Amino acid sequence: MSKKVLQGFILTLAISFFNHACSSNNTNTMDTTVKLTSQAYGVFEGQPITEYTLTNAHGMQVGIINYGGALTKIITQAKDSSWGDVLTGYDSLSGFTQTANPYFGALIGRYANRIAKGTYKVDGIEYHAALNNNGQSLHGGLKGFDKVVWTATPLAGDSSIQLNYESKDGEEGYPGNLKVQVVYTLTADNGIKIDYTATTDKTTVINLTNHAYFNLSAGKSLTIKDHILQINANQYTPVDALLIPTGESLDVKSTPMDFTQAKRIGDDLDKVEGGYDHNWILNKAEGLQEVANVYDPLSGRSLTVLTTEPGLQFYSGNFLDGTLMHTKNGIQYIKHGALTLETQHFPDAPNQAKFPTTLLKPGETYTHTTIYKFATK
Ligand code: GLA
C-alpha cells in the first residue's frame, strides 16, 4: 500500500468514526423529525378544504383542516401500546359544517365564550355582536372563526401549519379589520403547540381559543366521568342561568369546583347544575405555564395543558346528546362524552371592569400560546 493510499484510508476511517460518534450522540437527543402529508377534504363555499397530517418520530399524529382551522384527529399511544384517536370529531367535512356542530376542534374568535346580550362598548361606542345563544353572543357569533376558510401554509421543517384569516371591520358586530395568525406545531415531545397572534386597525375586543373536545380513552369509555382532572386554580367566575358571569370571583375550596387536587370528574359532576361549564381563574403569573392535567386510568393517557392565558373554561360536554351526524366510526357522542379545556380570557370581559382586559388597540399585537401535551403512564 502506497503512503498516499494509506493516508486516504486513515482519513476515511477517521471520518467514519466521526460520523458514527455524531450519530450516536444524536440517539441521545430527541428526534425532531415531523412528516407532513396533505389530502383533499372537500369543498366549502367553492373553496377547497385540505387536511394536513403531521406525524412525529414517536408516531403521534395530528390532523388540521383550513375550514375553521379545526383539528380533525389526535392519535396517541395508550399504555397497552395500542394507538387511538383522543379527539372527538367527524369522519368528513359534512360533520364540521352541520348546523349542530358544537365547535369540534375549531379555532374560536373573534370573542371566545359569551358576551352578555352581545352588547359592549369600546371607546364609548356601543357595539352589538351577533346573537346566537339564548339572546347572548357565543364564540364569535353566527359565523365565527370556526365557520370560515383560513389560508393554510405548511412551514419549513414540516412540523407546523400556519393559518391566516382577515376578519373585516364590522364582521359579526366587531370593530376593526383584524388580521389573525395561528400556527399549529407538533412537537417532538408529543405536544400540540398553538401560537396565536393578531393585529387590528381599530380598537376591538379579542379572545381566541381552540375548542378541541377530548376523550382520552379513544372511544373505549362513553363518558369522561372516570377521567381525573387537576386545575391550578383557587378561584372561578360563577355564572347566571344564561352562563353569563356574575362578575364575582369565588373560591373553589370546599365546593365541587375544587380541582386543585386531582379529582375524578364524575365525583362532583351531579352537584353542579347543568354540569361543568365555567371559567377557572388560573393561579399563574405572566408567561407560559402548566395549568391543568387530565388523566384516563383506563388507557393510561394523560394530557397536560400549558398556556399564557389567565383563564380556563372546563366544559364537561353537557350539551352533547348523541344526535350529531358524520361522527368518527359512527360513535354517538352522548352527554359528558368528551371534555374541553379552553384556554382564554374571561367570559364577558368587555362588560366586566374587574376582569383582565380583552381590548386590542392599533399598534399592539395580541399573543397567546397554548400547548396540549400528551403522555402515557
Ligand atoms: C362552550 C360553552 C358551552 C357550550 C359549548 C359548545 O364550551 O361554554 O356552554 O356552548 O361551548 O356547545
Boltz pocket constraint, residues with backbone or C-beta under 6 A from the ligand:
constraints:
  - pocket:
      binder: B
      contacts: [[A, 102], [A, 103], [A, 113], [A, 138], [A, 243], [A, 277], [A, 313], [A, 315], [A, 319], [A, 340]]
      max_distance: 6.0
